[in-house]
Amino acid sequence: MTIPEPSNFIQDIIVSDLKSGKRKNVHTRFPPEPNGYLHIGHAKSICLNFGTAQKYGGKTNLRFDDTNPAKEDLEYVDSIREDVRWLGFDWEDREFYASDYYEKCYEFAEQLIQKGKAYVCELKGDEVGLYRGTLTEPGTPSPWRDRTPEENLSLFRKMRAGEFEEGDCFLRAKIDMANPNMNMRDPALYRIKKVSHHRTGENWCIYPMYDFAHPIGDWIEGITHSICTLEFEAHRPLYDWVLLELELENRPQQIEFARLNLTYTMMSKRKLLELVERGLVNSWDDPRMPTVSGLRRRGYSPSSIREFADRIGISKADSMVDIQLLYFCIREELNKAAQRAMAVLDPVKVVIDNWEPGRVEMLKVENNPENPEQGSRMVPFGRKIYIERDDFMEEPPKKYFRLHPEGEVRLKGAYFIRFANLVKDENGRITEIHCTYDPDSRGGESPDGRKVKGTIQWVSAEHAVNAEIRLFDHLFTIENPAEIPSEEDLENYLNPNSCEIKQAKLEPMLGAASETDRYQFMRLGYFCLDKDSTAENPVFNRIVELKDSWGKQQAKG
């Protein structure tokens, strides 16, 4: 079999392993904690693990890291499954849980105790940190570090039997209290938690730490390359220590890559949970959230997120990715795929004085100039229409090519119109604009070669669909939300204009839109129907604006 060429440093390692015979296959895993919904950073990891295995003819497991029952919920398990499938990946019959291996983890823990490599410690709370030392000073051995294996084994079995309360004691690895890596200073392997588990119920009151369960789960499942984010680099010596001390063969290799940091985007699941629990957002799938479910509801496609993951690549160095790149990926896809439609978000009525009252004409309008195969549609046009309020100015600046008292404008796919007069209310606000149309300009074509620079969208007043439009902006005002000091400070950095709601007028075909449809509203952006929609009250989300600052930056570069 020909081994595909690598495209990042992780694949360099894999190709080297396959060519040298160190590995005969590639087997990765995606190990989420079921304590929240997945976000765009997890999507990068999903694409990396599943995509790498697929490239080299391997397999990927979905393994839930359910080692902390106090924070886990079946709702999160279900959402993770849905998100991975939606992104286009299939773990087939390889769905596993850390809890599948609780008994094996316990047996391995007893082995370490019998070897004198683990002990039961009774330090409490802050004492553990004080004994651990600092980055410049070695730690102090626990007073219980030199207990005999027999005594530790007896205490550990009592822990399992529920004879101790939470915090009374915990099992620690016996490594090196002077190790420069703090993770190797006798780290915890097991702690007491008298909490019901969503899968094992009341069977256990002690639970393995992630750093202990993780390498064991990888080994049991035959994982060859355990791909983690960079914060686990300092944990790798402990990962290797567990496997070596247990004398396990065919040990998996842990490899770290830089996690995704995205401008104006919160990438901490803990802080995202805080937003949900405090009601600072509507839900985990709020379209302003960076969760996979939020992006799905906002209108993103799996292929656009996979394209984004591919474009940002994989590296060892932390960096900040401009969120405009994510917008670029969905915009580039929708430009070719999305049907065009006309919508007016801030409507003002236009009356065409020389149009016969009651007359309705059906006009052909192209569906997508980027894709002629999408054909055209018929749109009703009558005496009264709506246009955007800012498409008219009484005193326009230079180079204003929309409707104004001295000019002419083209209605998309319809006619040329020219200003006649205004109607205002008692506050001076325009309520109607009266115009005349050129009957010879049907379809927006010039009858005599005259140039009309401005083209604006419109909607027939008689046939308009009333709809709620939601315009989204960054949820946070700070470019790097990771710099927000604490959960308590979150609302101080929230963007008060992250969701602007408009009551709009839409062309009639949008009344039959479905949640799978995507539209480009002229000059306004790309939109899709939200799940809050009803037949009586359609609701559309703006997926992304038309403006492409990232693409322009790349062109200049």
C-alpha positions as CSV (number, residue, x, y, z in Angstrom):
1,M,0.0,0.0,0.0
2,T,1.2,3.5,-0.9
3,I,1.5,5.7,2.2
4,P,0.0,9.2,1.5
5,E,2.4,12.1,1.9
6,P,2.1,14.0,5.2
7,S,0.7,17.5,5.4
8,N,1.5,18.4,9.0
9,F,4.0,17.4,11.8
10,I,1.6,14.8,13.3
11,Q,1.3,13.0,9.9
12,D,5.1,13.2,9.7
13,I,5.3,11.1,12.8
14,I,2.6,8.7,11.6
15,V,4.3,8.2,8.2
16,S,7.6,7.6,9.9
17,D,6.0,5.0,12.2
18,L,4.4,3.2,9.3
19,K,7.5,3.2,7.1
20,S,9.8,2.0,10.0
21,G,7.4,-0.8,10.9
22,K,6.9,0.7,14.4
23,R,3.2,0.8,13.6
24,K,1.2,-1.5,11.3
25,N,-1.9,0.7,11.4
26,V,-3.3,4.0,12.6
27,H,-5.9,4.2,15.3
28,T,-6.9,7.5,16.9
29,R,-9.7,8.6,19.2
30,F,-11.7,11.7,20.0
31,P,-12.2,11.8,23.9
32,P,-14.7,14.5,24.9
33,E,-15.9,15.1,28.4
34,P,-19.7,15.0,28.6
35,N,-19.8,18.2,30.7
36,G,-20.9,20.6,28.0
37,Y,-21.5,21.1,24.3
38,L,-18.7,20.9,21.8
39,H,-17.4,24.1,20.3
40,I,-15.4,25.1,17.2
41,G,-12.1,24.1,18.9
42,H,-13.4,20.6,19.4
43,A,-14.5,20.6,15.7
44,K,-10.8,21.2,14.8
45,S,-9.8,18.2,16.9
46,I,-12.6,16.0,15.5
47,C,-11.5,16.8,11.9
48,L,-7.9,16.1,12.9
49,N,-8.5,12.8,14.5
50,F,-11.0,11.4,12.1
51,G,-9.4,13.0,9.0
52,T,-5.9,11.7,9.9
53,A,-7.2,8.1,10.5
54,Q,-9.2,8.2,7.2
55,K,-6.2,9.4,5.2
56,Y,-4.0,6.5,6.4
57,G,-6.7,3.8,6.2
58,G,-7.2,3.7,10.0
59,K,-10.0,4.0,12.5
60,T,-11.2,6.5,15.1
61,N,-13.0,5.8,18.3
62,L,-15.4,8.1,20.1
63,R,-14.6,7.7,23.8
64,F,-16.5,9.8,26.4
65,D,-14.2,10.8,29.3
66,D,-16.8,10.3,32.0
67,T,-14.4,10.4,35.0
68,N,-16.1,13.3,36.8
69,P,-19.8,12.4,37.4
70,A,-20.5,15.6,39.3
71,K,-20.4,17.6,36.0
72,E,-21.7,15.1,33.5
73,D,-25.0,14.7,31.8
74,L,-26.6,12.4,29.2
75,E,-27.8,15.6,27.4
76,Y,-24.1,16.3,26.6
77,V,-23.5,12.7,25.5
78,D,-26.4,13.0,23.0
79,S,-25.3,16.4,21.8
80,I,-21.7,15.2,21.2
81,R,-22.9,12.3,19.1
82,E,-25.1,14.6,17.0
83,D,-22.3,17.1,16.5
84,V,-19.7,14.5,15.4
85,R,-22.1,12.9,13.0
86,W,-23.2,16.3,11.6
87,L,-19.6,17.2,10.9
88,G,-19.5,14.1,8.6
89,F,-17.7,11.5,10.7
90,D,-18.6,8.0,11.8
91,W,-17.1,6.0,14.6
92,E,-19.1,3.0,13.5
93,D,-19.4,0.5,16.4
94,R,-16.5,2.1,18.3
95,E,-18.3,4.1,21.0
96,F,-16.6,3.8,24.3
97,Y,-16.6,5.4,27.8
98,A,-13.8,5.8,30.4
99,S,-16.3,4.1,32.7
100,D,-16.1,1.0,30.6
101,Y,-12.7,0.5,32.1
102,Y,-13.3,1.4,35.7
103,E,-12.7,-2.1,36.9
104,K,-9.5,-2.4,34.9
105,C,-8.3,1.0,36.1
106,Y,-8.9,-0.2,39.7
107,E,-6.9,-3.4,39.1
108,F,-4.0,-1.4,37.6
109,A,-4.1,0.9,40.6
110,E,-3.8,-2.0,42.9
111,Q,-0.8,-3.2,40.9
112,L,0.9,0.1,41.3
113,I,0.3,0.0,45.1
114,Q,1.7,-3.5,45.3
115,K,4.8,-2.3,43.4
116,G,5.2,0.5,45.9
117,K,4.4,3.0,43.2
118,A,1.2,4.4,44.7
119,Y,0.0,5.3,48.2
120,V,-3.0,6.6,50.0
121,C,-2.5,10.2,51.2
122,E,-4.6,12.0,53.8
123,L,-3.5,15.6,53.1
124,K,-6.5,17.9,52.9
125,G,-7.4,20.7,50.5
126,D,-4.8,23.5,50.5
127,E,-2.2,21.2,52.2
128,V,-1.7,19.3,49.0
129,G,-0.7,22.5,47.1
130,L,1.6,23.6,50.0
131,Y,3.4,20.2,50.0
132,R,3.8,20.2,46.2
133,G,6.2,23.1,46.3
134,T,6.7,25.7,43.6
135,L,8.4,26.0,40.1
136,T,11.6,26.9,41.8
137,E,11.4,24.9,45.0
138,P,10.9,21.1,45.4
139,G,7.9,19.7,47.1
140,T,7.8,18.1,50.5
141,P,7.0,14.4,50.8
142,S,3.5,13.6,52.2
143,P,3.6,12.3,55.8
144,W,1.9,9.2,54.4
145,R,4.3,8.6,51.5
146,D,6.2,5.8,53.1
147,R,3.3,3.6,54.1
148,T,3.8,-0.1,53.2
149,P,2.1,-1.5,50.2
150,E,0.0,-3.7,52.4
151,E,-1.3,-0.8,54.4
152,N,-2.0,1.3,51.2
153,L,-3.8,-1.7,49.7
154,S,-6.0,-2.1,52.7
155,L,-6.8,1.7,52.8
156,F,-7.5,1.8,49.0
157,R,-10.0,-1.1,49.3
158,K,-11.7,0.7,52.1
159,M,-11.9,3.8,49.9
160,R,-13.7,1.7,47.3
161,A,-16.0,0.2,50.0
162,G,-17.1,3.7,50.9
163,E,-15.6,3.7,54.4
164,F,-14.1,7.2,53.9
165,E,-15.8,10.5,53.1
166,E,-15.0,12.9,50.2
167,G,-11.7,14.7,51.0
168,D,-10.6,12.2,53.7
169,C,-7.9,10.7,51.5
170,F,-6.9,10.0,47.8
171,L,-4.6,7.7,45.9
172,R,-1.3,9.2,44.6
173,A,1.4,8.0,42.3
174,K,4.8,7.8,44.1
175,I,7.2,9.4,41.6
176,D,9.4,12.4,42.6
177,M,8.5,15.4,44.8
178,A,11.5,17.3,43.4
179,N,10.7,16.7,39.7
180,P,10.8,20.0,37.8
181,N,7.5,19.0,36.1
182,M,4.9,19.7,38.7
183,N,2.6,17.0,37.2
184,M,5.2,14.4,38.3
185,R,5.2,15.4,41.9
186,D,3.1,12.5,43.2
187,P,0.0,13.3,41.2
188,A,-3.5,12.1,42.2
189,L,-4.7,8.9,40.6
190,Y,-8.0,8.3,42.4
191,R,-10.3,10.5,44.5
192,I,-13.5,9.9,46.4
193,K,-16.7,11.3,44.9
194,K,-20.0,10.1,46.4
195,V,-22.0,11.1,43.4
196,S,-24.2,8.9,41.2
197,H,-22.7,8.3,37.8
198,H,-24.9,8.6,34.6
199,R,-23.8,5.1,33.5
200,T,-22.6,3.2,36.5
201,G,-25.1,4.6,39.0
202,E,-24.0,3.9,42.6
203,N,-21.5,1.2,41.8
204,W,-18.5,3.4,42.5
205,C,-17.6,6.0,45.0
206,I,-14.0,6.4,43.8
207,Y,-13.1,7.7,40.4
208,P,-9.9,7.6,38.4
209,M,-8.3,10.9,37.5
210,Y,-8.2,11.7,33.7
211,D,-4.4,11.4,33.7
212,F,-4.7,7.9,34.9
213,A,-7.7,6.7,32.9
214,H,-6.6,8.3,29.7
215,P,-3.5,6.2,28.9
216,I,-5.2,3.1,30.2
217,G,-8.2,3.6,27.9
218,D,-5.9,4.3,25.0
219,W,-4.0,1.1,25.6
220,I,-7.1,-1.0,26.0
221,E,-8.6,0.3,22.7
222,G,-5.3,-0.2,20.8
223,I,-4.9,3.5,20.1
224,T,-1.6,4.1,18.2
225,H,-1.5,7.9,18.2
226,S,-3.2,9.8,21.1
227,I,-3.6,13.3,19.7
228,C,-4.1,16.0,22.4
229,T,-4.0,19.8,22.6
230,L,-0.9,21.5,23.7
231,E,-1.9,22.0,27.4
232,F,-1.4,18.2,27.8
233,E,2.3,18.4,26.8
234,A,3.4,18.7,30.4
235,H,1.2,15.7,31.2
236,R,2.9,13.4,28.7
237,P,5.6,12.2,31.1
238,L,2.8,11.0,33.4
239,Y,1.0,9.4,30.5
240,D,4.2,7.5,29.7
241,W,5.0,6.7,33.3
242,V,1.6,5.0,33.9
243,L,2.1,2.7,30.8
244,L,5.7,2.0,31.7
245,E,5.1,1.2,35.3
246,L,2.2,-1.1,34.4
247,E,4.6,-2.8,32.0
248,L,2.2,-2.6,29.1
249,E,3.4,-3.5,25.6
250,N,2.4,-1.8,22.3
251,R,2.0,1.5,24.2
252,P,0.3,4.4,22.4
253,Q,2.1,7.6,21.7
254,Q,0.8,11.0,22.9
255,I,1.3,13.8,20.4
256,E,0.3,17.4,21.2
257,F,-0.9,20.2,18.8
258,A,-1.9,23.8,19.4
259,R,-5.5,24.3,20.3
260,L,-7.6,26.8,18.3
261,N,-7.7,30.4,19.5
262,L,-10.2,32.5,17.6
263,T,-10.6,36.2,17.8
264,Y,-13.7,37.5,19.7
265,T,-14.6,33.9,20.5
266,M,-14.7,32.2,23.9
267,M,-13.0,28.8,23.8
268,S,-13.5,27.8,27.5
269,K,-16.2,25.2,27.9
270,R,-16.4,26.2,31.6
271,K,-17.1,29.8,30.7
272,L,-19.5,28.9,28.0
273,L,-21.4,26.9,30.6
274,E,-21.5,30.0,32.8
275,L,-23.0,32.0,30.0
276,V,-25.8,29.4,29.6
277,E,-26.5,28.9,33.3
278,R,-26.6,32.6,34.1
279,G,-28.9,33.3,31.1
280,L,-26.4,35.6,29.4
281,V,-27.2,33.7,26.2
282,N,-30.4,31.8,25.4
283,S,-29.0,28.3,25.2
284,W,-26.0,26.2,24.1
285,D,-27.3,26.5,20.5
286,D,-27.7,30.2,20.7
287,P,-26.5,31.3,17.2
288,R,-24.0,33.7,18.9
289,M,-22.3,30.8,20.6
290,P,-19.2,29.1,19.1
291,T,-20.7,25.7,19.8
292,V,-21.1,23.3,16.9
293,S,-24.8,23.3,17.6
294,G,-24.8,27.1,17.7
295,L,-23.0,27.3,14.3
296,R,-25.4,24.7,12.9
297,R,-28.4,26.7,14.0
298,R,-26.9,29.9,12.6
299,G,-26.7,28.3,9.2
300,Y,-23.1,27.0,8.9
301,S,-22.5,23.8,6.9
302,P,-20.3,20.9,8.0
303,S,-18.2,21.3,4.8
304,S,-17.5,25.0,5.7
305,I,-16.3,24.0,9.1
306,R,-14.1,21.2,7.7
307,E,-12.7,23.7,5.2
308,F,-11.9,26.1,8.0
309,A,-10.2,23.3,10.0
310,D,-8.1,22.4,6.9
311,R,-7.2,26.1,6.2
312,I,-5.9,26.8,9.7
313,G,-3.8,23.7,9.7
314,I,-2.0,22.0,12.6
315,S,1.0,23.5,14.4
316,K,2.9,23.2,17.7
317,A,2.8,27.0,18.4
318,D,-0.1,28.8,19.9
319,S,-1.5,31.5,17.7
320,M,-4.7,33.6,17.2
321,V,-6.8,32.9,14.2
322,D,-8.9,35.8,12.7
323,I,-12.6,34.9,12.9
324,Q,-12.9,36.5,9.5
325,L,-11.4,33.3,8.1
326,L,-14.3,31.3,9.4
327,Y,-16.7,33.8,7.8
328,F,-14.7,33.5,4.6
329,C,-15.2,29.7,4.4
330,I,-18.9,29.8,4.8
331,R,-19.3,32.9,2.5
332,E,-17.2,31.3,-0.3
333,E,-19.5,28.2,-0.2
334,L,-22.7,30.1,0.0
335,N,-21.8,32.5,-2.8
336,K,-22.0,29.6,-5.2
337,A,-24.8,27.6,-3.5
338,A,-27.3,30.1,-2.0
339,Q,-30.3,31.3,-3.9
340,R,-30.6,35.1,-4.2
341,A,-33.7,36.7,-2.7
342,M,-34.9,40.2,-2.0
343,A,-35.6,41.4,1.5
344,V,-36.1,44.8,3.1
345,L,-35.0,45.1,6.7
346,D,-36.0,48.7,7.3
347,P,-38.9,49.3,5.0
348,V,-40.3,52.5,3.6
349,K,-43.2,52.4,1.2
350,V,-42.8,53.6,-2.4
351,V,-45.9,54.4,-4.5
352,I,-45.4,54.4,-8.3
353,D,-47.9,57.1,-9.4
354,N,-48.0,56.2,-13.1
355,W,-48.6,52.5,-12.4
356,E,-52.2,51.3,-12.9
357,P,-53.9,50.6,-9.5
358,G,-54.6,46.9,-9.0
359,R,-52.3,45.8,-11.8
360,V,-49.7,43.1,-10.8
361,E,-47.0,42.0,-13.1
362,M,-44.8,38.9,-12.7
363,L,-41.1,39.6,-13.4
364,K,-38.4,37.0,-14.0
365,V,-35.4,37.4,-11.7
366,E,-32.3,35.2,-11.8
367,N,-31.7,33.0,-8.8
368,N,-27.9,33.0,-8.7
369,P,-25.6,34.9,-11.1
370,E,-22.7,32.7,-9.9
371,N,-24.6,29.5,-10.9
372,P,-26.9,29.9,-13.9
373,E,-28.1,26.3,-13.5
374,Q,-30.2,27.5,-10.6
375,G,-32.4,29.2,-13.1
376,S,-34.8,32.0,-12.3
377,R,-38.0,32.7,-10.4
378,M,-41.1,34.9,-11.0
379,V,-41.6,37.8,-8.5
380,P,-44.8,39.9,-8.3
381,F,-44.5,43.7,-8.9
382,G,-47.2,46.3,-8.3
383,R,-48.0,49.9,-7.7
384,K,-46.8,49.8,-4.0
385,I,-43.4,48.4,-3.0
386,Y,-41.0,48.6,-0.1
387,I,-37.4,49.6,-0.3
388,E,-34.7,50.1,2.3
389,R,-35.1,53.4,4.1
390,D,-31.4,54.1,3.6
391,D,-31.8,53.6,-0.1
392,F,-33.3,57.1,-0.3
393,M,-31.7,60.4,0.7
394,E,-33.2,63.8,0.4
395,E,-29.7,65.4,0.4
396,P,-27.3,62.8,-0.8
397,P,-23.5,63.1,-0.7
398,K,-21.4,62.8,-3.8
399,K,-21.3,59.4,-5.5
400,Y,-24.6,58.4,-3.9
401,F,-26.1,56.1,-6.5
402,R,-29.4,55.2,-4.9
403,L,-32.7,57.0,-5.0
404,H,-32.7,60.7,-4.4
405,P,-34.7,63.8,-5.6
406,E,-32.5,64.4,-8.7
407,G,-31.7,60.9,-9.7
408,E,-33.0,57.7,-11.2
409,V,-32.5,54.1,-9.8
410,R,-32.9,50.6,-11.1
411,L,-35.2,48.2,-9.2
412,K,-33.6,44.8,-9.4
413,G,-35.1,42.8,-12.3
414,A,-38.0,45.4,-12.6
415,Y,-38.0,49.0,-13.8
416,F,-36.2,52.3,-13.6
417,I,-38.0,54.7,-11.2
418,R,-37.5,58.4,-10.6
419,F,-38.4,60.5,-7.5
420,A,-41.6,62.5,-7.6
421,N,-42.4,63.7,-4.0
422,L,-42.5,62.7,-0.3
423,V,-45.0,62.2,2.5
424,K,-43.9,62.7,6.1
425,D,-45.5,62.3,9.5
426,E,-45.8,64.9,12.2
427,N,-42.2,64.1,13.3
428,G,-40.7,64.6,9.9
429,R,-40.2,60.9,9.3
430,I,-40.7,59.8,5.7
431,T,-43.8,57.5,5.4
432,E,-44.1,57.3,1.6
433,I,-41.9,58.1,-1.4
434,H,-43.8,58.8,-4.6
435,C,-42.1,57.9,-7.8
436,T,-42.7,57.4,-11.5
437,Y,-41.5,54.4,-13.5
438,D,-40.2,54.1,-17.1
439,P,-42.5,51.5,-18.8
440,D,-39.8,50.8,-21.4
441,S,-37.2,49.7,-18.8
442,R,-38.8,46.3,-18.0
443,G,-36.4,43.9,-16.5
444,G,-34.1,46.7,-15.4
445,E,-32.8,47.2,-19.0
446,S,-32.1,50.7,-20.3
447,P,-34.4,51.4,-23.3
448,D,-32.2,54.2,-24.8
449,G,-28.7,53.3,-23.6
450,R,-28.8,55.7,-20.6
451,K,-26.7,54.7,-17.6
452,V,-28.3,54.1,-14.3
453,K,-25.6,53.3,-11.7
454,G,-27.7,52.3,-8.7
455,T,-29.6,49.1,-8.3
456,I,-31.7,48.4,-5.2
457,Q,-33.8,45.6,-3.9
458,W,-37.5,45.9,-3.4
459,V,-40.5,43.8,-2.3
460,S,-44.1,44.1,-3.5
461,A,-46.1,45.6,-0.6
462,E,-49.2,43.6,-1.5
463,H,-47.4,40.3,-1.5
464,A,-44.7,40.8,1.2
465,V,-44.0,38.3,3.9
466,N,-43.6,39.7,7.3
467,A,-40.6,38.2,9.1
468,E,-38.3,38.6,12.0
469,I,-34.6,39.0,11.0
470,R,-31.8,38.4,13.5
471,L,-28.5,40.1,12.8
472,F,-25.6,38.7,14.8
473,D,-22.3,40.3,15.8
474,H,-19.4,39.1,18.0
475,L,-20.7,38.0,21.4
476,F,-17.7,39.6,23.1
477,T,-16.2,43.1,22.8
478,I,-12.7,41.9,23.6
479,E,-10.6,40.4,20.8
480,N,-9.2,37.7,23.1
481,P,-12.0,36.6,25.6
482,A,-9.4,34.3,27.3
483,E,-8.1,37.5,28.9
484,I,-11.4,38.0,30.8
485,P,-10.3,37.6,34.5
486,S,-13.1,35.3,35.8
487,E,-16.6,34.0,35.2
488,E,-18.0,36.8,37.3
489,D,-16.6,39.4,34.8
490,L,-18.1,37.8,31.7
491,E,-21.1,40.1,31.3
492,N,-18.8,43.2,31.5
493,Y,-17.3,42.1,28.2
494,L,-20.5,41.1,26.4
495,N,-21.5,43.0,23.2
496,P,-24.9,44.6,23.8
497,N,-25.4,44.7,20.1
498,S,-24.6,41.0,19.5
499,C,-28.1,40.4,18.3
500,E,-30.1,43.0,16.5
501,I,-33.7,42.2,15.6
502,K,-35.5,43.7,12.6
503,Q,-39.1,43.4,11.4
504,A,-38.7,42.9,7.7
505,K,-40.6,42.6,4.4
506,L,-39.6,39.6,2.3
507,E,-40.4,38.5,-1.2
508,P,-43.3,35.9,-1.2
509,M,-41.3,32.8,-2.0
510,L,-39.5,33.1,1.3
511,G,-42.7,32.3,3.1
512,A,-42.2,28.6,2.0
513,A,-38.5,28.5,3.2
514,S,-37.3,25.4,5.1
515,E,-34.5,25.2,7.7
516,T,-32.2,23.5,5.1
517,D,-32.5,26.4,2.6
518,R,-29.8,29.1,2.4
519,Y,-30.4,32.5,0.8
520,Q,-28.4,35.6,-0.1
521,F,-30.5,38.6,0.6
522,M,-29.3,41.3,-1.8
523,R,-26.6,43.5,-0.2
524,L,-27.5,42.2,3.3
525,G,-25.8,38.9,3.7
526,Y,-26.6,35.2,3.8
527,F,-29.6,34.0,5.8
528,C,-31.4,30.8,6.9
529,L,-34.6,30.0,8.7
530,D,-34.3,29.6,12.5
531,K,-35.9,26.8,14.5
532,D,-38.0,29.5,16.3
533,S,-39.9,30.1,13.1
534,T,-43.6,29.4,12.7
535,A,-45.9,29.8,9.7
536,E,-47.3,33.0,11.2
537,N,-43.9,34.4,12.2
538,P,-40.9,33.3,10.1
539,V,-37.5,34.0,11.7
540,F,-34.3,34.3,9.7
541,N,-30.8,34.3,11.0
542,R,-28.0,36.1,9.2
543,I,-25.3,33.6,8.8
544,V,-22.6,36.0,7.7
545,E,-22.4,39.4,6.0
546,L,-21.4,39.9,2.4
547,K,-18.3,41.9,3.3
548,D,-15.2,39.8,3.0
549,S,-12.3,41.5,4.9
550,W,-10.3,38.3,5.2
551,G,-10.3,37.6,1.5
552,K,-9.3,41.2,0.7
553,Q,-6.4,41.0,3.2
554,Q,-5.2,37.8,1.5
555,A,-5.4,39.5,-2.0
556,K,-3.4,42.4,-0.8
557,G,-0.8,40.1,0.9
